[in-house]
Amino acid sequence: MSRRVRDHFTAEPLHRPAVGLVVVALVAAGLAVGLVALPRETAKLPALAREAMTTALPQWHTTEPVSEVVYGTRATDTFGETFLLIAAVVSVQLFTRGREGRRGFVGETFAGEEEQNVEDPSEGLDEKEERAREAESAEWDVSTRRRRPTPDREELGAPAPETAETMSVIARTAVRAVAPILGVAGIYLFAEGYSPGGGFPAGVVAVGVMLLLYAGLGYRRIARGVSESLMELIEVVVALLMILLMVLGLVLRGSFSANWLPLAPEETLRSGGIMQAFSVGEFFEVAAGLAIAIFAIMTMQHDWTPERERGRSSAARSQ
């Protein structure tokens, strides 16, 4: 076995394995103690659970105490967690943003391109990475700057990287049949699934449907629905509406996140007052935020390590 192949399969070195084992053992011990100390079915309800049971139905017209705690009694905490998700999405966008051309003095960009052509960053790359880049560039039409429509062009089991834009006919048919069912299930979760309170899991289901359509039908089929500009608009508008929803509770009822909407009968679509509105808003926030983050990572076209350093390290290993 050559040195180059041996270096490729070299395992990562272990750093302080004893410390890692101690931490894992402590976490396992804590989980074991927590499981043993769980109350049995015949145990009395704790004070918090009793308060949620006596508050959910008369004050919020909901039969789900957990939803009442999340979107009612502790709605301010959920409100903060939602905006932490927005902050995380903004961070992902920042780290995945591609290199942008400078807007300095005239000729600066051309001068940078000339310098880059002198020292080709592709020198020293290993053969596997070069083949991957060639396959990726072959999928793009230079004239239109779009991926070439190549569904099912590659033969089954081809050794080279597949360039097909969509999956097989069987997979595409299955996706078309399953996606509407999952979409309806997601709508049910935030509409009446937790009567109300299912906005967060419903948003995750919506993103799962997007990824299913992307995997089966290709990006062009969902490009308009998951465009970054549309998702950002939904994110900002819904965030402002959620802020308004909470602030109106302070203005009309004297407390931030207090209910100011009329309460409909329990187990109906409008039960819970602002709980249902909050749940719907969280559905759009989670769906749009996760879509932005996932597709931003999937379309990231740059590495944090400079190309020349990576090329030199590969050339050094091959010697």
Beta strands, then each sheet from edge to edge (+ up, - down):
strand 1: 140-141
strand 2: 146-147
sheet 1: 1+ 2-
end
